Amino acid sequence: MRSRPMDEHRPCPRVEIHQLARYCSAVFAAAGVEAREAAEVAHALVWAEAKGVVSHGLRLLPIYVRRFQAGLVRSPAPLRPVREGPCWVVLDGGAGFGPVLGTLAVDEVARRARSGGLGAVWVRNATHFGAAGYYAWQIASLGMIGCALCNAAPAMTVWGAREVSIGTNPIALAAPGGDGTPVLLDIATSVVSRQTVNLARERGTRIPLGWALDAEGRPTDLPERAAMLLPFGAYKGSGLAIFVEILCGLVGGACSRHEIGRLAYDFDRPEGVGHFYLAIDLGQVSELTSYRQRMRQMMQAIHDLRPAEGVDRVLLPGEREFATEAMHLRDGLPLDPSVAEQVFAVGDALGVPRPALA
């Protein structure tokens, strides 16, 4: 999962997580979002924030509200089927909120997996859905293997090129763990997120070479000159990004590459992104008792590996984020002061009282 450190130079107020979710829901509802959908979008953002994935948390609220008020996002989501088969369906999202479309798609893909062992759902004419892991996690919480993909507006170069050509197209995979907590992998196909580079620019610090290229396609360590991100693992991340584009954009009939409206910049045109969801019902394709036992054994074997120098414990994908969430549930969620002010400014304008901070 992708995360971004908070502003370490300013004290961070804390807020109770459930109170924050209610506040965000109230902000969306005050903006005119249907009440149930307002709660769903708020839950998706706070879910990411609580796990430390702040790049896909609260900072998205002002952008989501602005796009809704500009008429680029619709509520309630007019989701409708376009074509379907026994275990799959292509849906038109009607420019509904991404977290709403995603949660509806999870329900549909799980229903089809229960019927036939596995299910696949495409959603076209969709919008940004926050953290891809939110949806893979939902599927895994139902006792299934889950996968969630989404394409995005270009911010990265294809390996070997020197121009912005493809999105940082995320990939999320989740599986039920042996102890009930899912194993959850959520990654972008770029080395780092655009938000991480933006933070370095705000702080006046350099970035490592290998993160980005300048407008001429040359490696740069100056964040203000970073015109395009680089894929992780060179051709490997590039290849994965291309296949996410194929699945989400071309197969599902969504917008692709430069056809996609940029979330935080293009407030005069819709995004039109595509989502793809896959679910595998373990109860049908596997022997559950054996699966759980072998999963526990594998998890324990990984935890028992000798840590590398400077590493306290070897972790499975998602464990750090779930531990972060548990800490924030206990101690309260720290808010980046600058992000909090942006969010509260939206709520103030809509007449929503601010939550109590510690």
Sequence and secondary structure as in RCSB ss.txt:
>XXXX:A:sequence
MRSRPMDEHRPCPRVEIHQLARYCSAVFAAAGVEAREAAEVAHALVWAEAKGVVSHGLRLLPIYVRRFQAGLVRS
PAPLRPVREGPCWVVLDGGAGFGPVLGTLAVDEVARRARSGGLGAVWVRNATHFGAAGYYAWQIASLGMIGCALC
NAAPAMTVWGAREVSIGTNPIALAAPGGDGTPVLLDIATSVVSRQTVNLARERGTRIPLGWALDAEGRPTDLPER
AAMLLPFGAYKGSGLAIFVEILCGLVGGACSRHEIGRLAYDFDRPEGVGHFYLAIDLGQVSELTSYRQRMRQMMQ
AIHDLRPAEGVDRVLLPGEREFATEAMHLRDGLPLDPSVAEQVFAVGDALGVPRPALA
>XXXX:A:secstr
       TTS   EE HHHHHHHHHHHHHHHT  HHHHHHHHHHHHHHHHTT GGGTGGGHHHHHHHHHTTSSBS
S   EEEEE SSEEEEE TTB HHHHHHHHHHHHHHHHHHHSEEEEEEEEE   S THHHHHHHHTTTEEEEEEE
  S  B  TT  S  B    EEEEE  TTSS EEEEE SBSS HHHHHHHHHHT    TTSEE TTS EES GGG
  EE BTTTHHHHHHHHHHHIIIIIITT   GGGS  TTT TTS   EEEEEEEEEHHHHS HHHHHHHHHHHHH
HHHTS   TT S    TTHHHHHHHHHHHHH EE  HHHHHHHHHHHHHTT       
